[in-house]
Amino acid sequence: MILMLVLYISVGLLMCGLSLPLIWRKIPPNNLYGFRVHQTLENEEVWYAANEFSAKRLLGLGIATVLSAVTLFFLTTRIDLYAMSLATVVLVGLGVCLRQSFRYLRTLGADW
């Protein structure tokens, strides 16, 4: 179970680390890294605004993943329940982040 703890903490920290340069607007439009959809790649202003918004959500999810991993580690002894609970946190969290990002993209006048 310690291996799962390390894995999920690493996933959470990776999400945090990937989000920071986007929040700080250090990553220009590109085809490899960021919230890459047609609307963000067409307009640099939309790129930075949409990526900052989505990266803040990703940062929150990364922190929630780390906190959940540590908390659940002490609350459960079943590895299957631990793994499924954390997988749910990550997958549902990513879905929520994605949905919120597309909604925000609409407020920028970028139809999809």
Residue frames as qw, qx, qy, qz and C-alpha x, y, z in Angstrom:
[[0.000, 0.884, 0.467, 0.000, 0.00, 0.00, 0.00],
 [0.337, -0.711, 0.114, 0.607, 2.96, 2.30, 0.51],
 [0.361, 0.023, 0.609, 0.706, 3.73, 1.96, -3.21],
 [0.075, 0.705, 0.628, 0.322, 0.21, 3.21, -4.02],
 [0.275, -0.870, -0.208, 0.352, 0.68, 6.11, -1.60],
 [0.380, -0.453, 0.365, 0.719, 3.92, 7.11, -3.32],
 [0.282, 0.314, 0.699, 0.577, 2.30, 6.72, -6.74],
 [0.017, -0.822, -0.541, -0.179, -0.70, 8.94, -5.97],
 [0.324, -0.810, -0.023, 0.488, 1.40, 11.55, -4.17],
 [0.397, -0.210, 0.510, 0.733, 3.66, 11.62, -7.23],
 [0.183, 0.555, 0.672, 0.455, 0.65, 12.04, -9.54],
 [0.165, -0.908, -0.366, 0.117, -0.64, 14.94, -7.42],
 [0.386, -0.675, 0.193, 0.599, 2.76, 16.63, -7.32],
 [0.388, 0.093, 0.622, 0.674, 3.16, 16.16, -11.07],
 [0.084, 0.770, 0.573, 0.267, -0.19, 17.89, -11.66],
 [0.286, -0.893, -0.118, 0.328, 0.92, 20.74, -9.40],
 [0.463, -0.431, 0.402, 0.663, 4.27, 21.04, -11.15],
 [0.326, 0.323, 0.659, 0.595, 2.72, 21.05, -14.62],
 [0.002, -0.851, -0.517, -0.090, 0.17, 23.68, -13.67],
 [0.376, -0.721, -0.086, 0.576, 2.50, 26.33, -12.26],
 [0.297, -0.170, 0.416, 0.842, 4.18, 27.50, -15.50],
 [0.020, 0.520, 0.679, 0.518, 0.74, 27.79, -17.10],
 [0.279, -0.831, -0.439, 0.197, -0.60, 29.82, -14.18],
 [0.365, -0.638, 0.111, 0.669, 2.42, 32.11, -14.43],
 [0.575, 0.789, 0.114, -0.181, 1.80, 32.42, -18.22],
 [0.289, -0.657, 0.597, 0.359, 5.30, 31.20, -19.05],
 [0.493, 0.073, 0.818, 0.288, 4.23, 28.67, -21.71],
 [0.302, 0.376, -0.267, -0.834, 3.45, 30.15, -25.14],
 [0.847, 0.286, 0.115, -0.433, 0.96, 28.50, -27.51],
 [0.026, 0.450, -0.871, -0.197, 2.30, 25.13, -28.62],
 [0.761, 0.050, -0.447, -0.467, 1.10, 21.71, -29.74],
 [0.570, 0.101, -0.782, 0.230, 2.45, 19.70, -26.78],
 [0.347, -0.240, -0.663, 0.618, 1.63, 21.29, -23.42],
 [0.167, 0.114, 0.215, -0.955, -1.38, 23.16, -22.08],
 [0.490, 0.491, 0.605, -0.391, -5.10, 23.46, -22.78],
 [0.067, -0.281, 0.620, 0.729, -4.74, 22.93, -26.52],
 [0.461, 0.571, 0.675, -0.081, -7.91, 23.36, -28.50],
 [0.439, 0.544, 0.410, 0.585, -8.51, 25.17, -31.76],
 [0.108, -0.942, -0.220, -0.229, -9.63, 28.37, -30.03],
 [0.553, -0.773, 0.152, 0.270, -6.61, 28.63, -27.73],
 [0.677, -0.088, 0.421, 0.597, -4.12, 27.87, -30.48],
 [0.351, 0.691, 0.412, 0.479, -5.64, 30.55, -32.74],
 [0.100, -0.879, -0.032, -0.465, -5.48, 33.44, -30.28],
 [0.493, 0.223, -0.581, 0.608, -2.59, 34.11, -27.91],
 [0.287, -0.346, 0.306, -0.839, -4.76, 36.16, -25.52],
 [0.863, -0.182, -0.122, -0.456, -7.28, 33.31, -25.28],
 [0.773, 0.175, -0.564, 0.233, -4.40, 30.84, -24.85],
 [0.232, 0.274, -0.589, 0.724, -3.00, 32.56, -21.77],
 [0.501, -0.257, 0.223, -0.796, -6.39, 33.23, -20.15],
 [0.901, -0.060, -0.240, -0.356, -7.76, 29.72, -20.73],
 [0.733, 0.178, -0.579, 0.310, -4.55, 28.01, -19.66],
 [0.004, 0.330, -0.538, 0.776, -4.26, 30.07, -16.48],
 [0.689, -0.208, 0.103, -0.687, -7.86, 29.21, -15.61],
 [0.935, 0.019, -0.314, -0.165, -7.53, 25.48, -16.32],
 [0.561, 0.312, -0.607, 0.469, -4.11, 25.25, -14.64],
 [0.270, -0.382, 0.457, -0.756, -5.51, 26.73, -11.41],
 [0.874, -0.128, 0.021, -0.469, -8.05, 23.92, -11.39],
 [0.851, 0.234, -0.448, 0.142, -5.33, 21.38, -12.11],
 [0.181, 0.436, -0.597, 0.648, -3.29, 22.77, -9.21],
 [0.588, -0.295, 0.320, -0.682, -6.30, 22.36, -6.92],
 [0.955, 0.047, -0.173, -0.235, -6.79, 18.81, -8.13],
 [0.626, 0.380, -0.576, 0.363, -3.11, 18.02, -7.55],
 [0.127, -0.388, 0.574, -0.710, -3.34, 19.30, -3.98],
 [0.789, -0.143, 0.151, -0.578, -6.60, 17.37, -3.43],
 [0.888, 0.208, -0.408, -0.039, -4.97, 14.22, -4.78],
 [0.380, 0.370, -0.659, 0.533, -2.02, 14.48, -2.39],
 [0.364, -0.290, 0.471, -0.749, -4.25, 15.23, 0.59],
 [0.884, -0.014, -0.056, -0.463, -6.64, 12.40, -0.32],
 [0.760, 0.291, -0.567, 0.130, -3.75, 9.96, -0.76],
 [0.170, 0.319, -0.683, 0.634, -2.35, 10.74, 2.68],
 [0.539, -0.189, 0.331, -0.751, -5.73, 10.85, 4.44],
 [0.905, 0.063, -0.167, -0.385, -7.07, 7.64, 2.92],
 [0.548, 0.369, -0.711, 0.241, -3.78, 5.88, 3.62],
 [0.018, -0.193, 0.732, -0.653, -4.54, 6.19, 7.33],
 [0.604, 0.015, 0.253, -0.756, -8.29, 5.51, 7.03],
 [0.924, 0.189, -0.063, -0.326, -8.34, 2.25, 5.07],
 [0.489, -0.467, 0.726, 0.125, -6.42, -1.00, 5.13],
 [0.754, 0.363, 0.545, 0.060, -7.84, -2.40, 1.88],
 [0.294, -0.334, 0.451, 0.774, -5.58, -1.62, -1.05],
 [0.178, 0.413, 0.743, 0.495, -8.36, -2.12, -3.61],
 [0.100, -0.868, -0.479, 0.084, -10.60, 0.41, -1.87],
 [0.342, -0.684, 0.114, 0.634, -7.68, 2.82, -1.51],
 [0.306, -0.092, 0.604, 0.730, -6.71, 2.58, -5.17],
 [0.090, 0.580, 0.717, 0.376, -10.28, 2.89, -6.47],
 [0.182, -0.864, -0.357, 0.304, -11.05, 5.84, -4.20],
 [0.277, -0.619, 0.246, 0.693, -8.02, 7.74, -5.38],
 [0.259, 0.140, 0.710, 0.639, -8.59, 6.83, -9.02],
 [0.018, 0.765, 0.635, 0.111, -12.09, 8.25, -8.62],
 [0.232, -0.817, -0.093, 0.519, -10.72, 11.48, -7.12],
 [0.284, -0.367, 0.490, 0.738, -8.32, 11.90, -10.03],
 [0.177, 0.279, 0.776, 0.537, -10.66, 10.92, -12.87],
 [0.038, -0.820, -0.571, 0.011, -13.72, 12.80, -11.62],
 [0.276, -0.755, 0.001, 0.594, -11.50, 15.77, -10.80],
 [0.272, -0.173, 0.567, 0.758, -10.03, 15.81, -14.30],
 [0.098, 0.541, 0.753, 0.361, -13.53, 15.63, -15.77],
 [0.151, -0.875, -0.381, 0.256, -14.67, 18.56, -13.66],
 [0.314, -0.573, 0.246, 0.716, -11.56, 20.57, -14.58],
 [0.245, 0.102, 0.696, 0.668, -12.13, 19.90, -18.26],
 [0.013, 0.718, 0.673, 0.175, -15.81, 20.86, -18.13],
 [0.223, -0.854, -0.196, 0.428, -15.06, 24.08, -16.24],
 [0.343, -0.379, 0.411, 0.755, -12.30, 24.95, -18.69],
 [0.171, 0.343, 0.714, 0.586, -14.58, 24.59, -21.69],
 [0.105, -0.841, -0.528, 0.047, -17.26, 26.67, -19.97],
 [0.302, -0.733, 0.048, 0.608, -14.68, 29.37, -19.25],
 [0.347, -0.042, 0.587, 0.730, -13.52, 29.23, -22.86],
 [0.099, 0.669, 0.666, 0.315, -17.06, 30.16, -23.91],
 [0.205, -0.890, -0.266, 0.308, -16.95, 33.28, -21.72],
 [0.364, -0.478, 0.345, 0.721, -13.88, 34.38, -23.66],
 [0.519, 0.634, -0.061, -0.570, -15.98, 34.43, -26.82],
 [0.125, 0.400, -0.856, -0.303, -14.39, 31.31, -28.18],
 [0.848, 0.065, 0.105, -0.515, -17.18, 29.01, -29.38],
 [0.093, -0.352, 0.924, 0.113, -16.51, 25.29, -29.58]]
